[in-house]
Amino acid sequence: MRIVLLGAPGSGKGTQAKKLMADRNIPHISTGDMLREAVSAGSRFGARAKTIMEAGQLVPDDIMLGIISERLTRPDAADGFILDGFPRTRQQAGDLEELLDQLGAPLDAAVLMDVDFEMLTKRLTGRRTCSLTGKLLNVYFSPQDEIDDCLNAGGELIQREDDNEETIKNRLDVYREQTEPVVSFYEKRSKLKAVDAEGSIDEVYERFSQAL
Ligand code: AMP
């Protein structure tokens, strides 16, 4: 199965992709995670990506195409993949289509995680990761005992650098202007499936699995 996950920042793409990866044993390819790894590795490219990400802007399309081409031609992606965070522009969507045509491996579907814009801000400002387990939590929505489990075990609740209010506003603006056109790109090709992505993680996963 080859799918693209679409949705605004905070729509739960990463969370749902991780569950699907565990269920179906196909790699979850998150361009945001790949860029954060490059930032941590401290390369020159990583330093440039850091500045762009902290501003809530997008890394240029030609660089993203290079990264994704390399990743999709690795052996573990031969039997399928879940793309999370790519494509994010109309140009990237066209580039991906061309790349997959060359590989003879067209997409099965593009799934849109549909969440109300007001809800997104709360999901993003409240988002934390437990420093011990890597578990994703939200200070507004996670059960208190899950938050306490992390803190009582000596963990810290880490906030992503780009989850501050100003950057979040920019990321949502960029989504509206540059990524929403990608939704109609897949609609025109009859590949789009929209999933109501509000509710608990399990409820959304149930709808997501049904859509697939
Ligand atoms: P994410 O974790 O998917 O929200 O991505 C975090 C940040 O990485 C974004 O705000 C962008 O700055 C950058 N990024 C991730 N994926 C892409 C992409 N496909 N094109 C351009 N920039 C990206």
Residues whose N, C-alpha, C, O or C-beta is under 5 A from the ligand:
A	BS01	AMP	P9 T31 G32 D33 L35 I52 M53 G56 Q57 L58 V59 M64 G85 F86 P87 R88
